[in-house]
Amino acid sequence: MSATALIRAGAPQGARPFERFLLSADAWARLPAALQAEPTLALLALWAEPGLVHAAFLDDVAGGVLLASAPAEGGRYAALSPARPGAIRFERMIRDLWGLAAEDAVDLRPWLDHGRWPVLGPLSGQPAPLGGAEPPQPAFLPVEGEGIHQIPVGPIHAGVIEPGHFRFHIQGEIVVRLEERLGYKHKGTLSLMLGKSPRAAAVFPARLSGDSTVAHAWAFAAAAEAALGVTVSERATALRAVMGELERIHNHLNDWGFVCNDAAFAFPHARCGYLREQVLRACAVAFGHRLMMDCVLPGGVGPDIAPGGAETILAVLAAVEAEIPALVRIYESHASLQDRVVGTGFLNPDFARAYAAGGFVGRGSGRRFDARMAPGYAPYDLLAPPVVVEAGGDVDARVRVRIAELRASIAMVRRLLGALPEGEILVALPAHAGEGCALVEGFRGDCLAWLHLDDGGLIRGVFLRDPSWLQWPLLEAAIEGNIVADFPLCNKSFNCSYSGVDL
């Protein structure tokens, strides 16, 4: 039996718009072998509730999403990591937060818990106090091979950057292994959302990763609306897309400039920084906040676009679009820059597929996936954004995906603002039980949100998944064989979120 058939044989639980199927523990135990035989079923996320484990899958061929669950009998469940390497860090996170252990897991070292929490399994429903027990301590993989030495970097870095520890295993100047330790930004986001209404809890997904505040807020809002059977207005949908594409534009400008800066080429960094600042100021004029934080809410959007906001946005985007050709010529014509980005940080397309990498990381290595088109959601069914794919797999390919998406996003914002529907911007939410899930394409890839509401419409279960969960491990693979000095360049070309995976 295929993995898809095995999942669909479970009991439907009424989740919308993607059904969740409850499997027996025995059926779940057969899932790893079935996944091995069905490589096109990609793992999107793995999470839990007390005594219950959940997984989200994407059919890479049909574009449909499947949710599967099973009881974790005795606090244990069959690991998916032997069949899907992207499950490794999810399984470590589940053990830290819910106290559920994945049997036969590839790796069950602590992930978020650095041994400083006062309890074990804080979301398990019955967290155990540490007492006199030795708390779990994260450990790095051992050094292997002759002539290998280690370089520890972080968690505190120079400049304005989130905390993360990178452990390099070096032979001469060549990186033979990189291992990350994250979790320093853990803030208990999921526990803070429990027991709240979707509208009251919306502030938390908006702050999961500040650079993706629109995308995560939109995914959470769409999941809540699906759970409650609410349809938002065409105007609110269009305004969400305007904000989402502006978020993509300002982040792609930022990344393009910083990649050049990390290759010691300051001029494009300065110009991209200037253009990004103009976009952020236009967002503040139009929506009252530079990053558009708290503007997307369950039921619609918070502020309507301000009078004159559309004109301000369009004028700034015209200036950005006018400068892109010159910046591309400069980027392509300087041999010293091209020497640093072409061939550096190569990500094998097979790895991108195995980890279901989205965004410019996946599309820069040939994986043709964009959540706006498949599974898809409004208004992109009408906008039909091009799915930009590069085969190079290196820093340059990831930059070129961003450049092409900049142009496409500018064109879509023009279309949206040129035909903005009339209507209300925020509808009331009913208070009843329901379950919903959504996948929204942020600037760095697909953002997933799932929530389960009780009879009073309050959150009894929730999970938010940043695309960086599936991209951080690929950075470790991409840096292998490169020199240490190229790590900042590779890191910025991936631009994974620390806060987004630290929950």
Secondary structure by P-SEA (a helix, b strand, c coil): ccaaaaaaaccccccccbbbbbbcaaaaaaaaaaaaaccccccccccccccbbbbbbbccccbbbbbbbbbbcccbbbbcccccccaaaaaaaaaacccbbbcccccccccccccccccccccccccccccccccbbbbcccccccbbbbbbcccccccbbbbbbbbbbcccccccbbbbbcccccccccccccccccccaaaaaaaccccaaaaaaaaaaaaaaaaacccccaaaaaaaaaaaaaaaaaaaaaaaaaaaaaacccaaaaaaaaaaaaaaaaaaaacccccccccccccccccccccaaaaaaaaaaaaaaaaaaaaaaaaaccaaaaaaccccccccaaaaaaaccccaaaaaacccccccccccccccccccccccccccccaaaaaaaaaaaaaaaaaaaaaaaacccccccbbbbbbccccccccccccccbbbbbbbbccccccccccccccccccaaaaaaaaccccccaaaaaaaaaccccccccc
